[in-house]
């Protein structure tokens, strides 16, 4: 693969709040969006009866991760009115390719605020009521996108069902945007991110594919850019569920934005496309968030067979043949994101194969099997990595050149949401509850 000389570029990962405390977790995958925790003193072992500070029941369903600032923990949930089997069958009969899809009756989308110290509920905010929601995949939820904190605002995004800004102090809805519609087929999945006073969202459906920016204070649509890369003509192969990553370079803030068949770089200020790189084979329903190693964005393409690409982010135009440094096609995750720790790249496939690669070259360091299946993204804290599976089992390993399991812990129900970390506590959302876990 031809490579141009590397241009030296200063790169900084952006957080979503201008003044961020060390013990805050304002967005999906934490302050830098990479799954890195400040704390090196997280618990190694826990169970339903060990190292649980509190456990709070969460109504409804949702795979969004908690976000944390000060004494507040926010997450989103969907209160679903179940249909009878006959009603569901009738609705699904009108849907193209209904396999693995579930459908609901009336849907209430909410934001919930809990007190970080006690786990008590401080606010329950009704955001959107949907009379006839579209179907979703059986492994998805209607509240899968993680909200993002921007100063005193909480930005909640539910894909086609709308985006809302909530005042975190009062719990009042400041604005709602409902005109950015798309056909997800499998339900919403992309989480919003914040740059300056813009909330940047992906809108990659079967029918329309774009990235857009809303003013965090008002919901005003500031810019929207249509995807330019050629895609498969089949509508189901055009959709994606990825979350962008924003990096500040010497020239501009760059939105690294994975979509179907292509990863793009946009100028966060105005949405101008700077570069794009093709995956080299079919890639759609893309879920994992990019990770950054020096000047490379590492992208997982998801379906059908996931591929991992390392793309240098300092290019212009179509950089497919000039800036893709390496590709890996073995046991790449379709849903969990990767994490970089100790200058090594770690990830787990949906079916539980963990791999460690050299992020500079893509060379494999080791692989191992972990128990169960995975959707949650791993988190790094100190020299430890935390992997949560669908059954609520967390395998803790050491971040290093050899596979070393340190502990295995079990909660009562399954985990689909990626964890949050604040101070020395893990905050874990299961199918039924939110836990605060800390060494006692």
N, C-alpha and C positions, 0 to 999 in steps of 0.2 A: 504494500500500500504506500503510495507516494506521500511524503510528508514535507511541508515547507519548513524553513527554519523557525524555531520557536521565538516569538516576540516576548520580551520581558514585560509583563503587565502586573501592576500591583492590584491584588484582588482582596476584597474584604466581604465577608458574609454579613448581610444586614439582618438586624433584629427588627421586630415590629413595633417596638416602643423606643422613643428617643433616649429616655433615661431608665435603664432596666436594672433592677436589683439582681444580685447573684442567685437569689432563690425564687426566681419567677420563671414561668413556663407559658409564654404568651401565644403560642401558635402550635400547629401540628409539628411534632418532633423537636420542640423546644426553642430556646432563644435564637440559635443559628439555623434552625430548620434541619439539622443533621443528626438529631438523636443523641446529642452530647449533653450530659449533666455536669454542672459545676461541682457537685458533691462527690467526694470519694468515700463517704461514710454511710452509704446505704446499707440496709440490712442484707445479710447473706442468706438467712434462713427465716421462713415464716410458715404459718399454717392458719387455719381458722381459729386456732387457740393460742397462737404465738406471734408476738410482735405486731398485733393489730391494734392501732390507736383508736380507730373507729371504723364502722361499716354502716353505710347509709343506703337504704333502698331507693332505687331510681325508678320512677314510673315509666311505663311505655317501653319502646325499643329504640336503640340507637347504638351506632358504632363509632360515633365521634369521640375523640379523646378529650379529657378535661384540659382546660387552660386556666392558668393561675397567675394572679397578681395581688400583692398585698395579702389581705385576709380572705380574698374571694377566690372561689373555684367556680368556673362556669362550664356547663356542657349543654348539649342540645338533646332533645328526645322527641319521639313521635308517638302520640297517643292514637292507636289504630282501632277503629271499629271493625270487628271481624265480620266477614260475609258468611252466609251459609254456603255449604258445598255447592248447592244448586246455583246460587247467585254468582259465586266465583267461577264456576264452570261456564256459565253463560257469558260473563264478561271476558274470560280468557278465550272463548271460542271466536271472538272477534279480533284477536291479536295474532299477528304473524309470528310464527315460531314461538309458541307459548311454553315450550319445554323449560323446566327449572324456574318458571316464573310464579310469583305469588301476587295476589291483588287484594286490596283492602277496600273497606267502605270509607266513610268519612274519616279524614285525617286531620289531626291537630298537631301542628309543629310548635314546639316550645323551647325556650331557654330557661335553664334552672341554675340558680346561684346558691352555693353552699358555703358555710363558714369553714375556713380552712382548719381552724383549731378544734371545732366540735363536730363538724359534719352536719349541722342543722341547716335546714333550707331557709335562705334569706329572701329570695325572689323566685317566683314562677311567672314567666312572661309568655303570654300567648302571642305567637308571631303570625302564623298563617293557618287558615282553615281551608281544607281542600275537599270539595264534595265528592269528586270522583277521581282519585289519584290514578296515575298510570301504574302498570305492574312493575314489580322489581324482582331481581334475582333472589332466590331463596337464601343465599348467603349474604345478601345486602340488607340494609335498613333504609328507611326514608330519612333518617337523621345520621347519615354516615360522614358528611363533611365536618371537619373540626372547625369551630369558630376561631376568630383571631381577635386579640386585644390590641387596640390602638389608642393609647392614652386612656381617656375616660370612656371610650366607646368599645362596645363588643359588636363585632361584625359576624352575623350568622348567615350562612349561605346554604340553600337547599336545592341548588341547581334550578331546574325549570319551575319549581314551586316558589322561588323568590329569594331575595336577599334583604336583610333588615339590619338597621343600626340601633343598638340599645344603649341608653345611658347607664353605665355600670353603677353609679351612685344611687340613682332613683329607681332603676329597673324599668323605666319608661321607654317605650318604642319611639325613637326620634324620626325614623324614616323607614319606608318599605319600597322595594323595587320589584315589580312583578311582570314587567314586559319582556324580559330576556328569556324567551321560551325556547325549548329544544326537546327532542325526543331521545331520552337516555336509553331506552329499551330495558335496562336493568336497574334503573333507579339512580339517584345522584351519588357522586363519590368524591368530586374534586373539592379540596379545601381552599378557602381564600388566603391570600397573603397581603401584607401591607408594605408599601414603600411611600415614605413621606406622608401625604394625606390622601393616598390612593389605595383602595382595596382592589386587588387584581384577581380576577376569577377566570377559570377555564369554562368554556361553553362548547364542549365537543360532543355533539349528538349524532344520531344517524342522519339527520336532515340538515343540520347547520353546524359549522365548526369555526370557532373564533376564540379570541382572548379579549377581555374587556377590563376597564378600570372605572370604579365608582368613587366619588368623593366620600371619604369616611364620615364627614360631618353632615352631609345632606343627601347622599345617595345619587347625586347627579352623575350621569354617564359622561365621563370625560373623554374616553377614547374606546374604540372597538376595532380590532384588526382581524380580518378573515384569514384563515389558514391558506397558504399559497401552494403547498406541496401537493403533488399529484397523489391521489389515493385510489384504492380499489373501488370500482363502481358499485359494488354491493353495499347497500346502506349500513348493514350490521358491522361492516369492517371499517367504518369511518369514525366510530365513536371512541372516546377515551375518558378516563376518570383520574388523570394525574393532577398533582399539585405542583405549581411552579416553585422555583428557587430563585431568589434575587441576590445578585452579587454586584458590588460596586467596583468598577475598574477605573483606571486612570482617565478613560474617555467618557464613561457614562455608567448609569445603573442598568444592568442587563437582567432581563427576565428569562431564565432558562426554562423552557416550556415544552415538555414532552406531549406529543399528540399522536394520532394514528399515523404510522409509517414514517414520521419525521420528528426530530427535535429541533426547536427553534430558539433563537436568541432575539429578544425584542428590547428596544429602548423603553425603560419603565416610565419615562417622562411623557412619551407621546404615542407609544405603541408601534413605532416604526420597526419593521422587520430588519434585523442586522444580518443574520445568517440563518442557515438551516442545514441539517445533515440528514440524509436518508438512512433508515435502519438497514438497508441492504436485503431485507426480506420482509414479508408481511409482519406487521406489528400493530395491534389495535387493542381496545379496551385497556389501554396502558394505565397502570395504577401507581407503581412506586415513585416516590419523590426522588429527584436527582440528588446525588451527593457530589461534593467538590473535593478534588485533590490537586492542590497547587493550581495549575491553569486548565485542569481537565474536569469536565462534567461527566459523571458516570451514569449512564441511563439504562434502565431495564425496559424492554419493549413489551412484555406481558404475553399476549396471545398471537398466534396459537402456541408456538414454541418460543419461550422467552429468550431474548438475546441481550447481552450486556455490551455496551459500547462506551469507550472513553473518547470524548470529543473535546478538543481544545477550543476554548471559548473566545479566542482573539481574532476570529476570521471575519470575512465579509462575503455575502452572497451564498451560493451553494458550496459548502465546504466538505461535501461527502468524500471527495477524493483527496483532499488536502489536509484535513484536520481530525480525521478519525484515526487515533493512534493504535488502538487494539480492540479486538472483539472476542468475547467468550460465549460459547453456546451450551455449556454444560451446567445443568441443574440451576438455572437462573430463576429467581422468584417471579411470579406473576402478580402477587399482591404486596408482600412485605418489601419495604425499602431496605437498602443496605446501610452500613455504618462504617466509618473509618475510625480506627483507634490504633495508637502506637505505629502510625504510618503503614497500617495494613487495612485491607478491605475485607469486611465480614458480611455475610448474608446467609439466610436460610431460605430454601425453596418452600413452596406451599406444602410439599409432602415431607418436609423435615430433613432435607440434606443440607447441612451447613458447610460452607466453603470459606476459605481464607485465601485471598489473592494479593499479589504485589500490585498496588494501584498504579504504579508507574508503567508496568509492562503487561499486566494481566496474567502473569505467571502464577500458577497454583502453588500455594504453600502447604495446605492440608485440606482434607474434607472429612466429615464425620456425620453420622446419623443422629438426629434428635428425635424424641418421641412425638407422635401426633402430627397434626396438620396446622398450618400457620397462615394468619392474615395480618396480625400485629407486627409492626416493625421493631427490630431490636434497638436497645438503648445502651449506650456506653457511659460508665461512671468509674473514674479512676482506671484501674486495670481490669475491670470486670465488664462483661457483656450479659445482658438480660434478654432472654428469648421466651415469649409467652405463646402458648399454643391454644387451639380451639377448646381444649378440655380444661383450661385453667392451670395447666402445669407450666411453671417457669424453670427453665434450665439456665443456670448461671455458669459461665465459662470464663477463663482468663483470656484476656486479649494478648495473644502472643504467637510465636512462630510454631508452636505445637498445640494440639488440642488438649485442653485440660479442663475437665468438668469440676466445678467447685461445689455445686449444690443443685438440688432439684426440689421445688416447692409446689404445693398444691392448694388451690382455692376451690370453693364449692361449686362454682359454675364457670362456663367457658369465657374466654377472652378473645374478642375480635378487635377491640380498640387498642391502639398503641398507648403505652404508659406515659404518664407525666411525672416529673420529678421537681420537687421544691424543697430547699433545705436538705435535710437528711431523710426525707420521706419519699416513698414511692406512692403514687396515686394510680390505682388500677381500677378500670371500669370492666366489670364482668357483664354477663347478660342480664343480671338482676340488680347489681349493687355497685357502689363506689367505695373502695377501700383506701384508707390511709395506713401505710405499713412503715414502721420505723423501729429501729433497735431499741428495746426497753432496758 
